[in-house]
């Protein structure tokens, strides 16, 4: 009985037709030659219809802190802004962000051996005036002069040198660990403008991690006869193992989920074909925001000149293939480390600020977002 979502020794991949992360009895692949398309694969397992595009986000198993522990309580502060009560102290959102900036400031100072006083900060393209101002306030609290707030997709486009294009429309596809954002930019003679933006704040590589984790936990229970999902240390070790396997599958045709827990060992090989099939419903959830973003911008996939990817999850081959297919076979720009693209773009922006006259202005567009214009060609 193949109940783990992976391929067992019989060569017949398990099927999770209801996409709950667990292969149920009804999902099992029969050995009889019942086929959907009239053909039978070499492994004797009949072809199956493609899974539905929509799947509910996977919930992490046994990783949430106990209720009431380690969580701040959200409420309104004295000035009406959102704040948090942490350990009995009222803390504003900019103060929380400032803690992150303080850490980065110290890391930079330790590396450079000198004080750091200025900063260029990137934010999601959908940030409004209040959110951008809160970001500047956070910088001030951290002891930094925020010289510029720049949109993340603009920074990614700068990293690829797309500011040098005469006139193009660019899609920036950002799939990270926990969120997904897509933006349409227009560049003309060095001036960037964000036309539209969309996304899903609950979609990212974590969903894939959680899916693999749930399947592996079910597999371990079947193999060991024990439910380890309530054991935090085992879950954390297994989560690390599935993440390593997921990352390996970006470069290799197969990977092994390897768990050493006490005196017991769990190992399960997963190949790229099975991995792609498992994650397909999650990856396809990026398409609806892409369609909405292009609709808001008034363009079709064929009218897009460049596709830029960043965020660690864009390393996944299935993501790259889906994006290429959607944008009419256009190969996405992926020559830069997706974890560093935005930082490299910010570096370019800092060089501009330091060595060129830069004119920038904000303008409200009619598409619920803030357009950000930057002239990089010293005009």
C-alpha positions in Angstrom: 0.0 0.0 0.0 1.5 3.3 -1.2 0.4 5.9 1.3 3.3 8.4 1.5 3.0 10.5 -1.7 6.4 9.3 -2.9 7.4 6.5 -5.2 7.9 3.1 -3.5 9.9 0.1 -4.4 7.1 -1.2 -6.7 7.9 1.7 -9.1 4.3 3.0 -8.9 4.1 6.6 -7.7 1.6 7.4 -5.1 -1.2 9.7 -6.1 -2.8 12.3 -3.9 -5.8 13.1 -5.9 -7.6 15.0 -3.2 -4.4 17.1 -2.5 -4.5 16.7 1.2 -0.8 15.8 1.3 -1.7 12.2 2.1 -2.3 9.4 -0.3 -5.6 7.8 0.7 -6.9 4.3 -0.1 -8.9 5.8 -3.0 -5.9 7.5 -4.4 -3.8 4.4 -4.8 -2.5 3.5 -8.2 -4.1 0.2 -9.3 -2.0 -2.3 -11.1 -4.7 -3.2 -13.5 -4.4 -1.6 -17.0 -7.1 1.0 -16.5 -6.0 4.0 -18.4 -7.2 7.5 -19.0 -5.6 8.2 -22.3 -5.4 4.6 -23.6 -1.7 4.1 -22.8 0.0 2.6 -19.8 3.3 4.0 -18.5 6.4 1.8 -18.4 6.0 1.3 -14.7 2.6 -0.3 -15.2 0.9 2.6 -13.5 -1.9 4.1 -15.6 -1.8 7.8 -16.5 -3.9 10.0 -14.3 -5.8 13.2 -15.1 -4.0 16.4 -14.1 -4.7 17.6 -10.6 -7.0 20.6 -10.1 -5.2 24.0 -10.1 -6.5 25.1 -6.7 -5.3 23.7 -3.4 -5.6 25.0 0.1 -2.3 26.2 1.7 -0.7 23.5 3.8 -0.6 24.2 7.5 2.6 23.4 9.3 2.5 20.5 11.6 3.4 20.9 15.3 5.4 24.0 14.7 3.1 26.7 16.2 3.9 28.0 19.7 1.5 27.2 22.4 -1.4 29.5 22.7 -0.5 32.7 24.6 3.2 32.1 24.5 5.6 34.1 22.4 2.9 36.2 20.7 2.4 39.9 20.9 -1.2 41.2 21.0 -2.1 43.7 18.3 -4.1 46.8 19.2 -4.5 50.5 18.5 -1.8 52.8 19.9 -2.2 56.3 21.3 -2.1 57.9 17.9 -4.5 55.4 16.3 -1.8 53.4 14.6 -1.3 49.7 14.9 0.9 48.6 17.8 1.8 45.5 19.7 1.9 44.6 23.3 5.0 42.6 23.9 5.9 41.5 27.4 3.6 44.2 28.8 5.2 47.0 26.7 3.4 48.8 23.9 5.5 48.7 20.7 4.7 50.3 17.3 5.3 48.7 14.0 8.1 51.1 13.0 9.8 50.2 16.3 9.7 46.6 15.4 11.1 47.3 11.9 13.8 49.5 13.5 15.1 46.5 15.4 15.7 44.7 12.1 17.4 47.8 10.7 19.6 48.1 13.8 20.8 44.6 13.3 21.6 45.2 9.6 23.3 48.5 10.5 25.5 46.8 13.1 26.4 44.0 10.6 27.4 46.6 8.0 29.5 48.5 10.6 31.3 45.4 11.8 32.1 44.5 8.2 33.2 48.0 7.1 34.9 48.9 10.4 33.2 52.4 10.3 29.9 54.0 11.2 27.0 53.7 8.8 24.6 56.7 8.8 22.7 56.5 5.5 20.5 53.9 3.9 18.5 53.1 0.8 15.5 50.8 1.7 13.4 48.7 -0.7 9.7 48.1 -0.1 7.0 46.1 -1.9 5.5 48.1 -4.8 2.1 48.0 -3.2 3.2 50.0 -0.2 1.2 53.3 0.2 2.4 56.7 1.5 1.7 55.7 5.1 3.7 52.5 4.9 6.6 54.2 3.2 6.6 56.9 5.8 6.5 54.2 8.5 9.6 52.7 6.9 11.4 56.0 7.0 10.4 56.4 10.6 11.9 53.0 11.4 15.1 54.1 9.7 15.2 57.2 11.9 14.6 55.2 15.0 17.5 52.9 14.0 19.8 55.9 13.6 19.8 56.0 9.8 19.0 58.7 7.3 16.8 57.1 4.7 18.0 58.6 1.5 15.5 56.8 -0.7 12.7 54.3 -0.6 12.7 52.2 -3.8 10.3 49.6 -5.0 11.6 46.0 -4.9 10.6 45.2 -8.5 12.4 48.4 -9.6 15.5 47.3 -7.8 15.4 43.8 -9.4 15.0 45.4 -12.8 18.0 47.7 -12.1 20.1 44.6 -11.1 19.6 43.3 -14.7 20.4 46.7 -16.2 17.0 47.2 -17.7 17.1 50.9 -16.9 19.1 51.2 -20.1 16.3 50.0 -22.3 14.6 52.6 -24.5 11.0 51.6 -24.0 9.9 48.3 -22.6 7.3 46.6 -20.4 8.7 44.4 -17.7 7.1 41.8 -15.4 8.9 41.2 -12.1 8.0 37.9 -10.5 8.9 37.6 -6.8 8.3 34.2 -5.1 9.9 33.9 -1.8 9.4 31.8 1.3 6.1 33.1 2.5 4.8 35.7 0.0 4.3 36.2 -3.7 4.3 39.5 -5.6 4.1 40.3 -9.3 4.4 43.7 -10.8 4.3 45.2 -14.3 6.9 48.0 -14.8 7.3 50.4 -17.7 10.7 51.8 -18.5 11.3 54.5 -21.0 14.6 56.3 -21.4 15.7 55.3 -17.9 12.5 56.3 -16.2 10.7 53.4 -14.3 7.0 53.4 -13.5 5.1 50.7 -11.7 1.9 50.2 -13.7 0.2 47.5 -11.6 1.0 45.0 -8.9 -0.7 41.9 -7.4 0.2 38.9 -5.4 -0.7 36.5 -2.6 0.6 37.2 0.9 0.1 33.6 1.9 1.9 31.8 -0.9 5.6 30.8 -1.1 8.2 28.1 -0.6 6.8 27.5 2.9 3.7 25.9 1.4 5.9 23.4 -0.5 7.9 22.7 2.7 4.7 22.1 4.6 3.3 19.8 2.0 6.5 17.6 1.9 6.6 17.7 5.7 3.0 16.4 6.0 3.6 13.6 3.5 6.9 12.6 5.2 5.2 12.6 8.7 2.6 10.3 7.3 5.2 8.1 5.8 7.2 7.9 9.0 4.1 7.0 11.0 3.5 4.1 8.5 7.1 3.0 8.6 7.8 3.4 12.4 4.3 2.8 13.7 4.6 6.1 15.6 3.2 9.6 15.2 6.2 12.0 15.6 4.2 15.1 14.6 3.8 16.1 18.2 7.5 16.0 18.9 8.9 19.4 18.2 12.5 18.3 17.8 11.6 15.6 15.4 9.5 17.9 13.3 12.2 20.6 13.1 14.8 18.0 12.0 12.4 16.7 9.4 11.5 20.2 8.2 15.2 20.9 7.7 15.5 17.6 5.8 12.6 18.3 3.4 13.9 21.8 2.8 17.4 20.4 1.9 15.7 17.9 -0.5 13.6 20.7 -2.1 16.6 22.8 -2.7 18.6 19.9 -4.1 15.8 19.3 -6.6 16.5 22.7 -8.2 19.8 21.3 -9.5 19.5 17.5 -9.4 17.0 14.9 -10.9 16.5 13.3 -7.4 17.1 14.0 -3.8 16.8 12.1 -0.5 14.8 13.2 2.6 17.1 11.9 5.4 16.1 12.0 9.1 18.2 10.7 12.0 16.1 10.7 15.1 17.5 9.0 18.2 18.5 5.5 17.1 16.1 5.4 14.1 16.7 6.5 10.5 14.2 7.6 7.9 15.2 7.9 4.3 13.0 8.5 1.3 14.1 9.4 -2.2 12.0 11.7 -4.3 12.6 12.4 -7.9 11.9 15.6 -9.9 9.0 14.1 -11.7 7.1 13.2 -8.5 8.2 16.5 -6.9 6.8 18.5 -9.8 3.5 16.6 -9.7 3.1 17.2 -5.9 3.8 21.0 -6.1 2.0 21.7 -9.3 -1.2 22.9 -7.5 0.8 25.3 -5.3 2.9 26.7 -8.2 -0.2 27.2 -10.4 -1.6 29.5 -7.7 0.8 32.2 -9.0 -1.1 32.4 -12.3 -4.2 34.1 -11.0 -2.3 37.1 -9.6 -0.2 37.2 -12.8 -3.4 37.4 -14.9 -4.9 40.1 -12.6 -1.7 42.1 -12.7 -1.6 42.1 -16.5 -5.3 42.9 -16.7 -4.8 45.9 -14.5 -1.9 47.1 -16.6 -3.9 46.6 -19.8 -1.3 44.3 -21.4 -1.2 40.7 -22.6 1.6 38.2 -21.9 2.7 38.6 -25.6 3.2 42.4 -25.0 5.7 41.8 -22.2 9.3 42.5 -23.3 11.2 41.2 -20.2 10.5 38.8 -17.3 12.6 39.2 -14.2 12.5 36.7 -11.3 13.7 37.0 -7.8 13.0 35.3 -4.5 14.5 31.9 -3.5 11.6 29.9 -4.7 12.1 31.0 -8.3 15.0 28.5 -8.4 12.4 25.7 -8.6 12.4 24.4 -12.2 8.6 23.9 -12.2 8.2 27.6 -11.4 10.5 28.7 -14.2 8.8 26.4 -16.7 5.3 27.6 -15.8 6.4 31.2 -16.1 8.1 30.6 -19.5 4.9 28.9 -20.7 2.6 31.6 -19.5 4.7 34.4 -21.1 4.5 32.9 -24.6 7.9 31.0 -24.4 9.9 34.1 -23.2 12.9 32.9 -21.1 12.9 34.7 -17.7 16.0 36.6 -16.7 17.7 34.4 -14.1 21.4 35.2 -14.4 21.6 36.8 -11.0 21.3 35.0 -7.6 17.6 35.5 -6.9 18.4 36.1 -3.2 20.6 39.0 -4.1 18.9 40.7 -7.1 17.1 43.3 -5.0 20.3 44.1 -3.0 22.3 44.5 -6.2 19.6 46.8 -7.6 19.8 48.9 -4.4 23.6 49.1 -4.8 23.1 50.5 -8.3 20.7 53.1 -6.8 23.2 54.1 -4.1 25.8 54.6 -6.8 23.4 56.8 -8.7 22.7 58.9 -5.6 26.4 59.2 -4.9 27.5 60.1 -8.4 24.6 61.5 -10.4 21.8 64.1 -10.3 18.7 62.0 -9.6 15.2 63.3 -10.0 12.3 61.4 -8.4 8.7 62.0 -7.8 5.6 60.1 -6.6 2.5 60.0 -8.6 -0.8 58.3 -7.7 -2.1 56.1 -10.6 -5.6 55.0 -11.2 -4.8 51.3 -10.4 -4.8 51.3 -6.6 -1.0 51.6 -6.3 1.7 54.2 -6.0 3.7 54.8 -9.2 7.4 55.6 -8.5 9.4 57.4 -11.1 13.2 57.6 -11.1 15.4 59.1 -13.8 18.7 57.3 -13.9 20.2 58.9 -17.0 21.1 62.3 -15.5 18.5 64.2 -17.4 
